[in-house]
Amino acid sequence: MTWEGIGPKLFLITLPYIILAIILIRLNPEFLKMNFIGKQVGNISGYILLLAGLIFYASTAIVFFKEFNKGKLITTGTYSLCRNPIYATFIVFIIPSLALLFQSGMIVTIDLVLYLNFKVSIHGEYKVLKEQFGIEYEKYEHSVNEIIPLPKIWKKSK
């Protein structure tokens, strides 16, 4: 299994939409402006989310680079909170923090497109993990959320 997963593919298939969104924001900064969130609340929330995302990403990178070459399923650190912490960093933390900081609904749509592309693309990675780790991965899959880094409060029945 390669270490980069679907990351490069995910970036490439989302990039055209990111470019389109940036063009729309530049042409009309008020388009999908989130004025219902006060600037101060958006800034404070955005910076908190951004800081949490950077810490989450750094924690994930440390665990990943320390454990990946051992050939074992990584289930510690941020991987104990969700199965895809690297993708979660961007989908749950970084992009939403930018949406809050810039009060931009267009940035929210980038996040939605990225998430949809993630959902469409991730199946191959899951297949490889199931083939490589078998029952161990299936147990992990049922005990940890896919992308939201919170303890799983309900169990998926088999």
N, C-alpha and C positions, 0 to 999 in steps of 0.2 A: 504494500500500500504506500502510495506517495504521501509526503507530508503536506502538500498544498491542498489536497481535497478538491472541492468544487470552487474554491475561492476565485481563481483566475477566470473560470467560465462565468461565474456569477457576476463578476465585475464587467466582463465584456458584453454580456447580454443585457445588463442594466445600464451600461454607459450611454447608449443612444437616448434613453429616457432622461438620464441625468442632464445631458447636453440640452435636450429640448426644454426641460424645466428651467435650467439656468437662463436660456434665451428668453423664455416667457417672463421670468422674474426681472431680467434686465429691461425688457421692452415695457413691462407694466408692473412696477414694484408693488402696486396695490392689489394685484390679482391674487385672490385667495389669501389676503392679509388676515391674520388672526387678531383682529383688534379687540376681540372679546377677552383676551388675556392682557392684563396690564403690563406695560413695559418692564416695570420693576419686578413683578411676579415672574414674568417670562425670563428675565435675566437671571434672577436668583435660582429659579428652578432649572434653567438651562445650564448654568455653571455647575450646580450640584450634580445634575445628570451627567454632564461632561466629565467632571472629576471622577464620579463613580465609574463611568465607562473606561476612563484611562487606567484606573486602578484595576478594574476587572480585566482589562486587556493585558496589562502587565502581569497580573497573577496567572492568567491563562497561558501566556507565553512562557513564563518560568516553568510551570508544570509541564506544558507540552514539550519543550525542548529538553527538559530533564528526563521525561518518561518515554517519549515516542520511540526512540531507538531500542528500547528494551523489548519491543515486540509484544507488549502486554496491553490489554484494554485499559485506557486511562479513565479512572473513575474517582480520582481525588481532586481536591482543590475546587476550582470553578466547575470542573466536570462532574462534581457531585451535586451541582445545582441545576445543570442542564447539559444535554448531550452535544450541543453545538455552541460552546461559549465564545468562540472566535466570531462566528456569524452573529451571535446575540449581542456582542459588543457594538456592532454597527446598527443592527435592527432595533435593539431595545434601548441602547444608550446614546451613541454618538449622533446618529441622524435625528432622533427626536430632540436631543439637546440643541442641535442647530436650528430645528424648526421653532423651538421656544425662543432661542436667542434672537432669531431674525423675524419672529412672529409670522412665519411663512407656512401657509397651507400647502404651497407647492412642494416644499421640502417634506412635508408629511406624505405627499403623494409619491415622492421618491422612495420613502421608507416602505410604503405599501407595495410598490412595484418590486423593490428589492426582496421583500418578504415573499411575494408571489413567485418570483423567479427562484428563490431559495426552495420553496415547497415543490416546484416543478423539477428542480435539478438535484435535490438531495437523495433521491431514491437509489441511485447508483452507488453512492457512498454507503448507504445503509446496507445494501446488498453485499458489498465487499466486507463490511464489518460482521454481518451475520455469517458469511462463509468463513471468515478468518477466526471468529471467536465463538460462534455457535450459541449454545444455551447461555453462556456467560453474557453475551451481548443482549440476548432476548430478555434476560432478567433485568439488566441495566436499562434497556429501552422501556420496560414497563414500570420502572421505579423512579425514573428521572424525566422531567419535562424536556420537550424537544428544544425549545428556544427561550422560554421565559425562565430566568434564573431564580426560581423560588422553589421551596420544597413542594413536591407533588402531593396534592391533597385528595386526589381521587386516583384510583387504580383502574387501568384499562383492563377489561376482562378479555381473556384469550378466546 
